[in-house]
Amino acid sequence: MKLTQKTKTIIAISAFLVVFIALLLIATFCDLQISKILTKHTLPEGQYITNSFYPAIMEILGSAPVYLLVGCGSTILFLFFFRDQKETWKKCISVIFAVFGILAWKKFLEDTVQYIIEHYALADDPVVHTGSWYGAVIIIMSIMYEAVEILALNNIKKETMQKLVWLAVIAYITALVPTVLINIVIKNPVGRIRYRAMNVHPDNPLYGFAAYTPWYVAKGQWLSKDEMLLLFGSTDALKSFPSGHTSSAATVYALIALPKTLGKEKDKKWMLPCLICPIVYSGAVAIGRIMAGAHFMSDVLVGGTMAFVCAVLSMEGFLYKWDNIKSIFRKASSFTEIKKAEQTE
């Protein structure tokens, strides 16, 4: 017997809630213990920045998807509007998206270089930070990358490009909504101290491990930036919850919309990679963030879940027109309608 759309939707939502709540409960009671286990060989006592290869790589490249997908989405929207020769206003909009694409590449390069410098102890190098050549090189490379991306995607047929517009919109939502919520709305009011900050002065009663708080306790920014810089050598010590890095990595969940946009949703060769790859990648980054001492399990769980929910909801709204959600509240008035629903599945 085939499951109806309503049954499938209820099962999917229930499974998600059960898994999320179970993991959140584990994190709530075991956050500190999990971090101690995973940082045992990657973060020596008294150290704020890890030099271990895996967590360092996850910190350097972990947030790349948010920039790459926004950049790719911007290029798709640029080409979509630019190809319309009749409307001048569309040309203007296309230029805006081209600029967004360049800015996405610029942010990607700047973040990557910043983390490389951080992990290789070059943070005090004035040439890297103040040299005018640095900014110029970043801008030139960003423009070049955007130009290459435009040329690479320019051969896509108009019909396919129109379909990919929805993927671009979903990528934008998946990338920007969690980023704004995490970095502007949540992190500062919560003010959760990072594991690696406590690791610098582990026995101190004020900002050592005694300062640990669970994810649901909000303390705000209880140390000034000058105090954090003096104590830990960083000004982001109180921004553990949620994990922005994991949320950025989980932007790859937008790829689950790719098979649907291209009409390949029933093709396992498309569906499985677009589902498995985001799970594996975001999970790998999440583990790397805990190993770096940058976040606790609850931090990465909530950060990654925020991006996942944004991807699923935007896909449901733009591609399925909320049909799956509506099916939950739809009542079949007769046995005939129930059989008809089963046959259409």
C-alpha positions in Angstrom: 0.0 0.0 0.0 1.4 3.3 -1.1 1.5 6.1 1.5 -0.5 9.3 0.8 1.1 12.7 0.6 -0.3 13.6 4.0 1.2 10.5 5.6 4.6 11.0 4.1 4.6 14.6 5.3 3.6 13.7 8.8 6.3 11.0 9.0 9.0 13.3 7.6 8.1 16.1 10.1 7.8 13.6 13.0 11.2 12.0 12.2 12.9 15.4 12.0 11.5 16.5 15.4 12.4 13.2 17.1 16.0 13.3 15.8 16.4 17.0 16.6 14.9 16.8 20.1 17.0 13.7 20.9 20.2 15.3 19.8 19.4 18.5 21.6 18.7 16.6 24.9 22.0 14.9 24.6 23.8 18.2 23.9 21.9 19.9 26.8 23.3 17.5 29.4 26.6 16.5 27.8 27.9 19.6 25.9 30.9 20.2 28.1 31.8 16.5 28.3 31.6 16.1 24.5 33.8 19.1 24.0 36.4 17.8 26.4 36.5 14.5 24.6 36.8 15.9 21.1 39.3 18.6 22.0 41.6 16.3 24.0 44.1 15.9 21.1 43.4 19.1 19.2 43.4 22.0 21.8 46.2 22.0 24.4 45.3 23.6 27.7 45.9 27.3 27.7 45.5 27.6 23.9 42.7 29.5 22.1 43.4 28.7 18.5 43.9 25.1 17.4 46.8 24.1 15.2 45.4 20.6 14.6 45.0 20.0 10.8 41.3 18.8 10.6 39.6 21.5 12.8 41.9 24.1 11.3 40.8 23.2 7.7 37.2 23.1 8.8 37.6 26.6 10.2 39.3 27.9 7.1 37.0 26.4 4.5 33.9 25.3 6.5 31.9 28.5 5.8 32.8 28.5 2.1 29.4 27.2 0.9 27.5 30.3 2.1 29.7 32.5 -0.1 29.9 30.1 -3.1 26.2 29.5 -3.2 25.3 33.1 -2.8 27.9 33.9 -5.5 26.5 31.2 -7.8 22.9 32.3 -7.1 23.9 35.9 -7.9 25.4 34.9 -11.2 22.2 32.9 -12.2 20.0 35.9 -11.4 22.4 38.2 -13.2 22.2 36.1 -16.4 18.4 35.7 -16.0 17.8 39.4 -16.0 20.6 40.4 -18.3 19.4 38.2 -21.1 16.1 40.1 -21.3 16.9 42.7 -24.1 13.6 44.5 -23.9 13.5 45.8 -20.3 16.1 48.4 -19.2 15.2 48.0 -15.5 16.1 44.3 -15.7 19.6 45.3 -17.0 20.0 47.5 -13.9 18.9 44.7 -11.6 21.3 42.3 -13.3 24.2 44.7 -12.5 23.2 44.6 -8.9 23.4 40.8 -8.8 26.7 40.9 -10.5 28.0 43.2 -7.7 26.5 40.8 -5.2 28.4 38.0 -6.8 31.7 39.9 -6.7 31.1 40.7 -3.0 30.4 37.1 -2.2 33.8 36.1 -3.8 35.5 38.9 -1.9 34.1 37.8 1.4 35.1 34.2 0.7 38.7 35.2 -0.1 39.0 37.6 2.9 37.6 35.0 5.3 39.9 32.3 4.0 43.0 34.4 4.2 42.0 35.6 7.7 41.7 32.1 9.0 44.9 31.0 7.3 46.7 33.9 8.9 45.1 33.1 12.3 46.2 29.4 12.3 49.7 30.1 11.0 50.4 32.8 13.6 50.7 35.7 11.2 48.0 37.8 12.8 50.4 40.5 13.8 51.9 40.9 10.3 51.2 44.6 9.4 51.9 44.0 5.7 49.0 41.5 5.4 46.6 43.7 7.3 47.4 47.2 6.2 49.1 46.8 2.8 47.1 48.6 0.1 48.1 45.8 -2.3 46.1 43.3 -0.3 42.7 44.9 -0.8 43.5 45.5 -4.5 44.4 41.9 -5.1 41.3 40.6 -3.4 39.1 42.9 -5.5 40.8 41.9 -8.7 40.6 38.2 -7.9 36.9 38.6 -7.0 36.0 40.2 -10.3 38.0 37.6 -12.2 36.2 34.7 -10.4 32.8 36.3 -11.0 33.7 36.8 -14.7 34.7 33.1 -15.0 31.5 32.0 -13.3 29.4 34.1 -15.7 31.2 32.7 -18.7 30.8 29.1 -17.4 27.0 29.5 -16.8 26.3 31.6 -19.9 25.9 28.5 -22.1 23.0 27.2 -20.0 19.7 27.3 -22.1 17.1 29.9 -21.3 14.5 27.3 -20.2 17.0 25.7 -17.7 18.1 29.1 -16.5 14.5 30.0 -15.7 14.3 26.8 -13.6 17.5 27.5 -11.8 16.2 31.0 -10.7 14.3 29.2 -7.9 17.4 27.4 -6.8 19.2 30.8 -6.6 16.3 32.2 -4.5 16.4 29.2 -2.2 20.2 29.5 -1.8 19.8 33.2 -0.9 17.2 32.5 1.8 19.1 29.5 3.2 22.3 31.6 3.4 21.0 35.0 4.5 18.2 34.3 6.9 20.2 32.1 9.4 23.2 34.5 9.0 21.2 37.5 10.1 19.4 35.7 12.9 22.6 34.2 14.3 25.0 37.1 14.0 22.6 40.0 14.6 19.7 38.7 16.7 20.9 35.8 18.8 24.7 35.7 19.5 25.2 38.9 21.4 22.1 38.6 23.7 23.0 35.0 24.6 26.7 35.7 25.2 27.7 32.1 25.6 31.4 31.7 26.3 33.3 29.4 23.9 35.0 26.3 25.1 38.4 27.5 23.8 38.0 30.7 25.8 37.5 28.8 29.0 40.5 26.6 28.0 42.9 29.6 28.1 42.4 30.0 31.9 40.7 26.7 32.8 40.9 27.1 36.6 39.8 30.7 36.8 36.5 31.0 38.7 35.3 33.9 36.5 36.1 32.9 32.9 37.5 29.4 33.2 35.4 26.2 33.0 33.3 27.5 36.0 31.9 30.1 33.6 30.3 27.4 31.4 26.5 27.9 30.8 24.0 25.7 28.9 22.7 26.9 25.6 19.4 28.2 27.0 21.0 30.6 29.5 21.5 34.1 28.2 24.1 36.3 29.9 24.7 38.9 27.2 28.2 40.3 26.5 29.4 40.2 30.1 33.0 41.1 29.1 34.0 44.1 27.0 36.0 43.6 23.8 39.1 45.1 25.5 38.8 42.6 28.3 38.3 39.7 25.9 41.3 40.7 23.9 43.4 40.9 27.0 42.2 37.6 28.4 41.9 35.5 25.3 43.6 37.3 22.5 40.2 37.6 20.7 37.1 39.7 20.8 34.6 36.9 19.9 35.0 34.7 23.0 31.3 35.2 24.0 29.8 34.2 20.7 29.5 30.5 20.9 25.7 30.0 20.4 24.6 29.2 17.8 27.4 28.3 15.3 27.6 30.6 12.4 30.2 28.4 10.7 28.0 25.3 10.8 25.1 27.3 9.6 27.2 28.6 6.7 28.3 25.1 5.9 24.7 23.9 6.0 23.8 26.3 3.2 24.6 23.3 1.0 21.2 22.0 2.0 19.9 24.3 -0.7 21.2 21.7 -3.2 18.3 19.4 -2.2 16.2 21.7 -4.4 18.4 21.1 -7.5 16.7 17.9 -8.7 13.3 19.4 -8.4 14.2 22.5 -10.3 15.6 20.4 -13.1 12.7 17.9 -13.1 15.0 15.1 -11.8 13.3 14.6 -8.4 12.5 10.9 -9.2 16.0 10.2 -10.4 18.1 8.6 -7.6 21.4 9.6 -9.4 20.4 13.2 -8.7 18.5 12.9 -5.4 20.9 10.8 -3.4 24.1 13.0 -3.9 22.1 16.2 -3.3 20.8 14.8 0.0 23.8 12.8 1.2 26.5 15.4 0.4 25.0 18.2 2.5 24.5 15.9 5.5 28.1 14.7 5.3 29.6 18.1 4.7 27.7 20.0 7.4 28.3 17.1 9.8 32.0 17.2 9.1 32.2 20.9 9.7 30.1 20.6 12.9 32.5 18.0 14.3 35.5 20.2 13.3 34.0 23.2 15.1 33.7 21.2 18.3 37.2 19.8 17.9 38.5 23.4 17.5 36.8 24.4 20.8 34.9 27.1 19.0 31.5 25.6 19.7 29.6 23.1 21.7 27.4 20.3 20.3 24.2 22.4 20.9 25.8 25.3 19.1 26.5 23.4 15.9 23.2 21.5 16.1 21.1 24.6 16.3 23.2 26.5 13.7 23.0 23.7 11.2 19.3 23.0 11.8 18.5 26.7 11.1 20.0 26.5 7.6 18.3 23.1 7.0 14.9 24.4 8.0 15.3 27.5 5.8 16.2 25.3 2.9 13.3 23.0 3.3 10.7 25.7 4.0 11.8 27.8 1.0 11.8 24.8 -1.2 8.4 23.9 0.0 7.1 27.4 -0.6 8.7 28.1 -4.0 8.8 24.7 -5.6 5.9 22.8 -4.0 3.6 25.8 -3.3 3.1 24.5 0.2 1.3 21.4 -1.1 3.0 19.0 1.4 2.1 21.3 4.4 -1.5 21.8 3.1 -1.9 18.1 2.8 -1.7 17.7 6.6 -4.9 19.8 7.0 -6.6 18.5 3.9 -9.5 16.0 4.7 -10.6 13.4 2.2 -14.4 13.5 2.1 -14.8 10.0 0.8 -13.2 6.6 0.3 -12.9 7.4 -3.4 -10.8 10.5 -2.7 -8.5 8.5 -0.5 -7.9 5.9 -3.2 -7.4 8.6 -5.8 -4.8 10.3 -3.6 -3.0 7.0 -3.2 -3.0 6.4 -6.9 -1.5 9.7 -7.7 1.5 9.0 -5.4 
